[in-house]
Amino acid sequence: MTQKLIPDPQVCKRYGIHTMTLHRWDHDPHLNFPKPVHIRKRKYRAAEELDAFDEAQAAAPRSDIRIPAKSSNAA
């Protein structure tokens, strides 16, 4: 069985990001973004790994969202 590979420009379109953002994601160990497969100096990602990443992100609790506290200053 062959895995479907998606070229990095399409990965950027899929997530609506710039190529520099993808580069940063590659170097962020906490994000756990799928690693590229190099073929003839071009980068590709396994579609199955991207789908698994999407599912993990959807299931993860959103601890990075901060709701500002209500101000106690009454005007």
CYANA upper distance limits for C-alpha pairs under 8 A (distance plus 0.5 A):
  3 GLN  CA     46 ALA  CA      7.08
  3 GLN  CA     47 ALA  CA      7.98
  3 GLN  CA     48 GLU  CA      8.07
  4 LYS  CA     46 ALA  CA      6.41
  4 LYS  CA     47 ALA  CA      6.15
  4 LYS  CA     48 GLU  CA      7.99
  5 LEU  CA     44 TYR  CA      6.18
  5 LEU  CA     45 ARG  CA      5.84
  5 LEU  CA     46 ALA  CA      5.14
  5 LEU  CA     47 ALA  CA      6.27
  6 ILE  CA     10 GLN  CA      6.95
  6 ILE  CA     11 VAL  CA      7.11
  6 ILE  CA     44 TYR  CA      5.68
  6 ILE  CA     45 ARG  CA      5.68
  6 ILE  CA     46 ALA  CA      6.78
  6 ILE  CA     47 ALA  CA      6.69
  7 PRO  CA     11 VAL  CA      6.93
  7 PRO  CA     42 ARG  CA      8.20
  7 PRO  CA     43 LYS  CA      6.54
  7 PRO  CA     44 TYR  CA      4.73
  7 PRO  CA     45 ARG  CA      6.93
  8 ASP  CA     12 CYS  CA      6.68
  8 ASP  CA     43 LYS  CA      6.26
  8 ASP  CA     44 TYR  CA      5.94
  8 ASP  CA     45 ARG  CA      7.40
  9 PRO  CA     13 LYS  CA      6.96
  9 PRO  CA     19 THR  CA      7.92
 10 GLN  CA     14 ARG  CA      6.54
 11 VAL  CA     15 TYR  CA      6.92
 11 VAL  CA     45 ARG  CA      8.19
 12 CYS  CA     16 GLY  CA      6.19
 12 CYS  CA     17 ILE  CA      5.51
 12 CYS  CA     18 HIS  CA      6.60
 12 CYS  CA     19 THR  CA      6.89
 12 CYS  CA     22 LEU  CA      7.45
 13 LYS  CA     17 ILE  CA      7.05
 17 ILE  CA     21 THR  CA      6.66
 17 ILE  CA     22 LEU  CA      7.57
 18 HIS  CA     22 LEU  CA      7.13
 19 THR  CA     23 HIS  CA      6.78
 20 MET  CA     24 ARG  CA      6.77
 21 THR  CA     25 TRP  CA      6.66
 22 LEU  CA     26 ASP  CA      6.73
 23 HIS  CA     27 HIS  CA      7.13
 24 ARG  CA     28 ASP  CA      6.77
 25 TRP  CA     31 LEU  CA      7.29
 25 TRP  CA     33 PHE  CA      6.93
 26 ASP  CA     33 PHE  CA      6.96
 26 ASP  CA     34 PRO  CA      8.32
 26 ASP  CA     35 LYS  CA      7.27
 28 ASP  CA     32 ASN  CA      7.72
 33 PHE  CA     50 LEU  CA      8.38
 33 PHE  CA     53 PHE  CA      7.27
 34 PRO  CA     45 ARG  CA      7.31
 34 PRO  CA     46 ALA  CA      8.18
 34 PRO  CA     49 GLU  CA      6.54
 34 PRO  CA     50 LEU  CA      6.92
 34 PRO  CA     53 PHE  CA      7.78
 35 LYS  CA     45 ARG  CA      7.28
 36 PRO  CA     43 LYS  CA      6.05
 36 PRO  CA     44 TYR  CA      5.84
 36 PRO  CA     45 ARG  CA      5.52
 36 PRO  CA     46 ALA  CA      8.33
 37 VAL  CA     43 LYS  CA      6.09
 37 VAL  CA     44 TYR  CA      5.60
 37 VAL  CA     45 ARG  CA      6.51
 37 VAL  CA     46 ALA  CA      8.33
 38 HIS  CA     42 ARG  CA      6.02
 38 HIS  CA     43 LYS  CA      5.28
 38 HIS  CA     44 TYR  CA      6.95
 39 ILE  CA     43 LYS  CA      6.95
 39 ILE  CA     44 TYR  CA      8.04
 45 ARG  CA     49 GLU  CA      7.95
 45 ARG  CA     50 LEU  CA      7.71
 46 ALA  CA     50 LEU  CA      6.90
 47 ALA  CA     51 ASP  CA      6.66
 48 GLU  CA     52 ALA  CA      6.76
 49 GLU  CA     53 PHE  CA      6.61
 50 LEU  CA     54 ASP  CA      6.69
 51 ASP  CA     55 GLU  CA      6.79
 52 ALA  CA     56 ALA  CA      6.66
 53 PHE  CA     57 GLN  CA      6.66
 54 ASP  CA     58 ALA  CA      6.70
 55 GLU  CA     59 ALA  CA      6.71
 56 ALA  CA     60 ALA  CA      6.54
